[in-house]
Amino acid sequence: MPSEPRREMISWEELDKLMDHLVPQFRREFTAMVMITRGGIIPGGMLAEAMDITHILTAAVDFPAQSQTDKSKLMAWPEFIQFPTDDKLRGRPTLIVDDVWGSGRTITAVKNRVSAAGGFPETCVLHFNPYRNLFGGGHPDYYAAVTDAFIVYPWEVDRGTDQVLLGEI
């Protein structure tokens, strides 16, 4: 039986350091950004602010659920639940942002669709996991860190009322 992947929790302070490492990497000016929901929304917002990108769009992609025993669904076509119209992307250098590149399926599907719309896409994630990558030597154009862990970002932490200590606010 395969063991559970190592989990790593990222703090807001560590997130700031990842951003500080990521921003200087960009080789071009982007006139549009596509944030992949949900993971790309917070890092995308932070990057848009840091890079003064104002043409911000979202993409929501779904793949069929997969079980550990049914690897055939890894090759399934994505369902685009939400995607910008072609005219919003055509001719624009577009930064595609997600939190992590695990298998790479979602961000690659979005990149291909932006390209088909006439945009000039480049991909960006906080963490790249080359050990789960389904695209051989493929990798994000920009990434802040390489990992083999399951990353838990600060916005994913359970924030229910039972988690709040009133004396520490």
Backbone bond lengths (Angstrom), bond angles and torsions (degrees), N, CA, C in turn:
res aa  C-N    CA-C-N  psi(-1)  N-CA   C-N-CA  omega(-1)  CA-C   N-CA-C  phi
1 M - - - 1.459 - - 1.535 108.36 -
2 P 1.342 118.27 128.31 1.458 119.87 -179.43 1.527 110.89 -65.71
3 S 1.310 114.80 145.20 1.463 118.89 179.55 1.524 110.22 -79.02
4 E 1.328 115.63 157.61 1.453 121.18 177.29 1.521 109.58 -66.34
5 P 1.340 117.64 142.42 1.468 118.68 178.14 1.530 110.84 -66.29
6 R 1.300 114.47 149.58 1.464 120.40 175.36 1.525 108.47 -61.64
7 R 1.330 116.45 138.61 1.462 121.95 178.78 1.521 108.82 -105.85
8 E 1.319 114.82 139.87 1.461 120.15 177.45 1.520 108.40 -132.36
9 M 1.312 116.30 123.92 1.460 121.03 177.89 1.529 108.90 -93.93
10 I 1.317 115.89 132.22 1.456 122.70 -179.06 1.529 108.19 -105.04
11 S 1.316 117.00 131.54 1.468 121.57 177.88 1.532 109.33 -89.44
12 W 1.329 115.90 167.58 1.467 120.19 175.65 1.523 110.73 -61.51
13 E 1.328 117.56 -35.49 1.469 120.92 178.77 1.536 110.54 -65.86
14 E 1.344 116.49 -41.01 1.471 119.99 177.01 1.523 110.53 -66.81
15 L 1.327 116.45 -35.29 1.462 120.55 177.02 1.529 110.38 -62.01
16 D 1.317 117.23 -42.07 1.472 120.74 176.35 1.523 111.05 -58.93
17 K 1.325 117.48 -41.14 1.468 121.06 179.07 1.526 111.25 -66.70
18 L 1.335 117.02 -38.45 1.460 120.33 176.63 1.527 110.26 -62.41
19 M 1.325 117.29 -42.09 1.467 121.47 177.91 1.528 110.83 -63.51
20 D 1.326 115.97 -42.21 1.471 120.20 178.87 1.525 111.23 -61.82
21 H 1.312 116.79 -31.03 1.467 120.94 178.16 1.531 111.31 -79.40
22 L 1.319 116.73 -31.92 1.460 122.21 -174.95 1.522 113.73 -78.43
23 V 1.314 117.70 -47.34 1.466 121.42 -171.72 1.533 113.88 -56.44
24 P 1.332 120.34 -42.67 1.475 118.60 -179.71 1.533 114.70 -67.47
25 Q 1.322 118.25 -11.75 1.465 121.13 -177.61 1.525 113.66 -74.31
26 F 1.332 118.69 -23.52 1.453 120.63 -170.41 1.518 111.65 -65.24
27 R 1.344 114.55 130.15 1.462 122.05 -174.86 1.527 112.90 -98.32
28 R 1.306 117.53 -4.64 1.462 120.13 -177.26 1.505 109.38 -146.82
29 E 1.309 115.69 169.31 1.457 121.74 175.55 1.532 107.63 -95.30
30 F 1.304 116.76 132.08 1.455 121.74 -179.95 1.522 109.44 -102.96
31 T 1.343 115.27 137.17 1.462 119.30 178.51 1.522 111.21 -102.65
32 A 1.337 117.20 -3.78 1.459 121.30 177.34 1.519 109.11 -148.99
33 M 1.325 114.53 156.10 1.460 121.37 175.25 1.524 108.08 -135.86
34 V 1.331 115.53 137.27 1.458 121.63 171.32 1.526 106.68 -115.54
35 M 1.336 115.18 116.40 1.458 121.40 178.12 1.531 107.32 -95.94
36 I 1.321 116.11 128.53 1.458 120.65 178.38 1.523 108.40 -85.56
37 T 1.344 115.21 126.09 1.462 119.10 -179.18 1.521 109.11 -77.91
38 R 1.241 116.13 146.60 1.433 133.83 -7.87 1.513 110.79 -93.14
39 G 1.321 116.97 -26.45 1.458 120.69 -172.37 1.512 116.31 -60.23
40 G 1.323 117.98 -29.09 1.454 120.61 -176.58 1.512 115.20 -86.95
41 I 1.321 117.69 -5.75 1.466 119.50 -173.95 1.527 112.46 -66.58
42 I 1.310 118.45 -49.75 1.466 119.73 -177.16 1.529 111.44 -71.69
43 P 1.339 120.00 -49.65 1.467 116.66 177.09 1.528 112.29 -63.45
44 G 1.334 117.39 -34.08 1.459 120.46 177.36 1.516 111.84 -63.51
45 G 1.320 117.00 -42.75 1.463 120.46 177.68 1.517 111.47 -62.49
46 M 1.323 116.33 -41.73 1.465 120.18 179.25 1.528 110.88 -64.91
47 L 1.342 116.86 -42.69 1.465 120.20 178.85 1.528 111.61 -67.90
48 A 1.325 116.89 -40.46 1.475 120.25 178.88 1.519 110.41 -59.11
49 E 1.322 116.38 -41.01 1.466 120.70 178.86 1.529 110.38 -66.99
50 A 1.323 116.71 -45.86 1.465 120.68 -177.54 1.528 112.48 -66.80
51 M 1.337 116.65 -31.70 1.460 121.31 -174.76 1.522 112.88 -104.46
52 D 1.327 117.15 2.65 1.460 123.38 179.67 1.529 112.28 56.56
53 I 1.330 115.94 45.29 1.467 121.35 174.47 1.521 107.23 -93.96
54 T 1.321 116.84 124.16 1.465 119.94 -177.22 1.536 113.23 -109.73
55 H 1.314 118.34 -16.10 1.469 122.68 179.31 1.538 106.65 -90.92
56 I 1.344 116.12 87.51 1.460 122.26 -171.55 1.518 109.85 -112.89
57 L 1.324 115.24 127.26 1.458 122.24 -176.13 1.530 109.08 -127.43
58 T 1.333 116.39 166.88 1.463 119.76 178.25 1.527 110.42 -128.68
59 A 1.329 114.12 153.53 1.458 122.11 174.41 1.519 107.96 -133.59
60 A 1.324 115.93 134.56 1.462 121.73 175.23 1.517 107.50 -119.04
61 V 1.328 116.01 124.79 1.463 122.25 -174.68 1.519 108.53 -126.83
62 D 1.327 115.58 140.20 1.456 120.21 177.50 1.521 109.25 -129.50
63 F 1.316 115.31 137.96 1.452 122.12 172.50 1.523 107.33 -114.86
64 P 1.331 118.37 150.23 1.461 119.15 176.77 1.528 110.52 -56.59
65 A 1.328 115.84 145.05 1.471 120.32 177.80 1.518 108.97 -61.24
66 Q 1.317 115.00 147.88 1.462 119.07 179.92 1.522 109.40 -128.31
67 S 1.296 114.68 146.85 1.455 119.72 174.89 1.522 108.31 -102.88
68 Q 1.305 116.33 167.14 1.465 121.00 178.83 1.518 110.86 -62.13
69 T 1.344 117.92 -27.45 1.461 120.78 -175.94 1.527 112.84 -92.68
70 D 1.332 118.74 -16.64 1.459 121.41 -176.81 1.525 110.55 -110.71
71 K 1.311 115.65 84.95 1.468 120.82 -179.11 1.530 112.36 -79.53
72 S 1.353 118.26 -9.92 1.464 120.24 -178.71 1.526 111.55 -63.10
73 K 1.325 118.11 -27.88 1.461 120.85 -179.17 1.528 112.15 -71.85
74 L 1.328 117.58 -11.66 1.468 119.80 175.38 1.522 110.80 -63.02
75 M 1.313 117.27 -24.57 1.457 121.46 -178.23 1.528 112.68 -96.60
76 A 1.329 118.40 7.25 1.458 122.73 -177.94 1.529 111.35 -67.29
77 W 1.334 115.60 151.76 1.459 121.42 176.13 1.517 109.35 -74.34
78 P 1.319 117.64 144.21 1.466 119.88 178.87 1.519 111.43 -76.81
79 E 1.321 115.11 154.93 1.455 121.34 169.95 1.522 106.66 -106.36
80 F 1.327 116.87 121.32 1.457 121.23 177.66 1.529 107.62 -88.10
81 I 1.318 115.81 105.72 1.456 121.95 -179.25 1.529 109.56 -75.00
82 Q 1.320 115.51 -37.02 1.467 122.42 178.68 1.524 107.19 -146.11
83 F 1.348 115.61 135.99 1.460 119.51 178.10 1.523 108.53 -157.82
84 P 1.345 117.59 141.76 1.470 119.88 179.23 1.532 111.76 -64.07
85 T 1.310 116.03 151.44 1.458 120.36 175.78 1.533 109.48 -70.29
86 D 1.321 115.21 154.64 1.463 121.22 -176.34 1.520 113.21 -54.25
87 D 1.344 117.26 -38.79 1.460 120.01 -176.98 1.526 112.75 -64.48
88 K 1.316 118.06 -20.28 1.470 121.51 177.99 1.527 111.74 -79.98
89 L 1.339 117.26 -13.62 1.465 122.18 -175.00 1.532 113.34 -116.07
90 R 1.311 116.61 -27.12 1.464 121.86 -173.65 1.527 111.86 -54.17
91 G 1.327 115.31 125.67 1.460 121.31 175.84 1.523 115.03 78.00
92 R 1.315 118.73 3.46 1.469 121.77 -175.55 1.532 112.25 -103.60
93 P 1.335 116.70 130.12 1.466 118.99 165.86 1.536 106.97 -65.38
94 T 1.331 116.66 118.83 1.461 122.08 -169.60 1.519 111.27 -122.46
95 L 1.311 115.68 124.53 1.468 121.49 175.64 1.523 108.20 -91.64
96 I 1.322 116.35 122.51 1.461 122.46 177.73 1.522 107.13 -100.45
97 V 1.340 116.76 124.43 1.461 121.46 -172.28 1.531 111.30 -120.95
98 D 1.325 115.10 132.55 1.461 122.42 170.67 1.517 107.09 -140.02
99 D 1.320 116.99 170.41 1.458 118.99 -179.12 1.526 111.89 -77.83
100 V 1.338 117.18 -42.63 1.458 120.13 -174.81 1.525 110.76 -142.47
101 W 1.318 116.12 144.95 1.468 122.73 170.43 1.518 104.32 -102.99
102 G 1.342 116.11 101.63 1.461 121.23 175.04 1.513 107.56 -93.73
103 S 1.330 117.07 -91.43 1.466 120.39 176.32 1.522 110.70 -71.21
104 G 1.342 116.75 -28.56 1.464 121.58 -177.82 1.518 113.26 89.50
105 R 1.329 117.97 -3.00 1.473 120.55 -175.65 1.522 112.58 -62.21
106 T 1.323 117.63 -48.44 1.465 120.46 -173.96 1.520 111.73 -65.30
107 I 1.324 117.30 -52.57 1.462 119.84 -175.63 1.529 111.17 -67.35
108 T 1.333 117.53 -31.99 1.464 120.48 177.21 1.527 110.62 -69.10
109 A 1.334 117.19 -39.55 1.467 120.58 177.26 1.529 110.58 -62.23
110 V 1.334 116.84 -42.18 1.465 120.88 179.03 1.524 109.95 -67.01
111 K 1.326 117.25 -44.22 1.478 120.90 179.28 1.530 110.43 -57.98
112 N 1.324 117.20 -45.53 1.465 120.75 -179.26 1.520 111.44 -64.14
113 R 1.309 116.88 -37.38 1.471 119.51 179.98 1.528 111.27 -71.63
114 V 1.328 118.19 -38.08 1.475 121.20 175.59 1.529 109.27 -62.27
115 S 1.314 116.36 -43.28 1.465 120.82 178.85 1.531 110.61 -62.58
116 A 1.328 117.37 -43.79 1.470 121.24 178.91 1.528 111.55 -63.07
117 A 1.332 117.44 -27.55 1.465 121.75 178.82 1.528 111.83 -80.25
118 G 1.331 117.00 -5.17 1.463 120.08 179.89 1.511 113.69 96.92
119 G 1.339 117.39 9.43 1.461 120.79 175.83 1.518 110.86 -87.23
120 F 1.321 115.61 171.66 1.461 121.91 -179.98 1.529 108.00 -118.12
121 P 1.362 116.45 85.56 1.468 120.20 -170.29 1.526 114.07 -83.85
122 E 1.327 113.94 145.37 1.456 122.65 166.83 1.517 106.50 -134.92
123 T 1.329 116.50 147.17 1.463 120.95 -173.58 1.520 112.10 -104.72
124 C 1.337 114.93 149.05 1.459 121.66 -177.23 1.528 109.40 -146.08
125 V 1.334 116.33 130.51 1.463 121.70 175.39 1.523 109.02 -137.98
126 L 1.314 115.37 161.54 1.459 119.88 173.63 1.521 110.12 -74.76
127 H 1.346 116.98 -45.86 1.464 121.58 -176.78 1.523 111.00 -126.04
128 F 1.325 115.62 135.39 1.454 123.47 175.90 1.524 107.88 -112.37
129 N 1.345 116.73 124.67 1.462 121.68 177.75 1.527 108.65 -109.42
130 P 1.324 118.22 93.31 1.464 120.38 -177.23 1.528 113.25 -67.73
131 Y 1.316 117.56 -15.75 1.455 122.01 -177.13 1.527 112.16 -79.53
132 R 1.332 118.01 -17.84 1.465 122.73 177.61 1.529 111.61 -107.14
133 N 1.314 117.62 -6.88 1.456 123.58 -174.52 1.531 111.57 -59.71
134 L 1.324 116.68 128.88 1.469 121.72 177.94 1.526 112.81 -94.85
135 F 1.330 117.72 2.85 1.452 120.90 -172.61 1.520 112.80 -112.78
136 G 1.321 117.32 37.61 1.460 122.00 176.06 1.511 111.74 52.31
137 G 1.320 116.26 -117.57 1.459 121.70 -179.83 1.521 113.17 -81.60
138 G 1.324 117.66 0.06 1.457 120.77 179.26 1.519 111.19 -65.89
139 H 1.304 115.49 147.93 1.461 120.97 -179.84 1.521 108.82 -159.89
140 P 1.339 116.87 164.70 1.458 118.45 177.64 1.525 110.92 -65.18
141 D 1.323 115.89 151.21 1.465 119.88 176.47 1.523 110.95 -65.76
142 Y 1.335 115.92 -34.93 1.466 121.80 -179.73 1.519 108.58 -136.88
143 Y 1.323 116.42 136.22 1.466 120.67 174.18 1.520 108.74 -154.35
144 A 1.326 114.42 152.34 1.463 119.73 -175.80 1.519 112.49 -90.94
145 A 1.346 117.82 -29.90 1.461 120.14 -176.28 1.526 110.28 -154.92
146 V 1.323 115.39 154.96 1.462 123.35 173.98 1.519 107.02 -105.45
147 T 1.329 116.58 140.23 1.461 119.70 -178.14 1.521 110.96 -148.91
148 D 1.321 115.57 159.61 1.460 121.46 169.22 1.529 110.04 -115.46
149 A 1.324 116.51 5.29 1.463 122.76 -174.95 1.522 111.85 -94.27
150 F 1.324 114.82 161.41 1.454 122.00 167.87 1.522 105.60 -84.21
151 I 1.327 117.38 115.53 1.462 121.89 -173.63 1.530 110.11 -90.08
152 V 1.333 115.58 134.24 1.462 121.96 173.40 1.525 106.21 -113.45
153 Y 1.329 115.70 114.46 1.457 121.43 -177.93 1.527 109.91 -85.05
154 P 1.324 116.97 159.57 1.471 119.10 -175.39 1.530 113.42 -61.94
155 W 1.316 118.28 -28.01 1.461 120.53 179.34 1.529 112.12 -79.05
156 E 1.330 117.92 -7.23 1.460 121.35 179.35 1.527 113.11 -96.43
157 V 1.308 116.70 -7.84 1.456 121.12 -178.05 1.523 109.34 -69.35
158 D 1.330 116.03 140.08 1.456 120.56 179.35 1.522 109.84 -59.50
159 R 1.306 116.66 121.02 1.461 121.73 -176.86 1.527 111.50 -116.92
160 G 1.322 116.97 27.83 1.463 120.90 178.74 1.525 110.64 -63.47
161 T 1.328 115.67 165.22 1.467 120.00 -177.45 1.514 112.57 -60.61
162 D 1.346 117.29 -24.26 1.461 119.34 178.59 1.525 111.86 -73.59
163 Q 1.320 117.85 -10.31 1.463 122.01 -178.03 1.537 112.67 -96.38
164 V 1.337 117.34 -8.66 1.456 121.39 -173.79 1.540 109.61 -93.90
165 L 1.310 115.48 128.64 1.457 121.21 174.61 1.515 107.03 -101.82
166 L 1.321 117.27 107.45 1.460 121.48 -173.26 1.512 113.29 -58.73
167 G 1.318 118.65 -31.40 1.450 121.39 -179.17 1.518 113.59 -70.00
168 E 1.332 117.78 -14.97 1.460 121.40 -177.58 1.511 113.25 -102.65
169 I 1.304 118.31 4.58 1.470 120.25 -177.91 1.504 110.43 -83.75
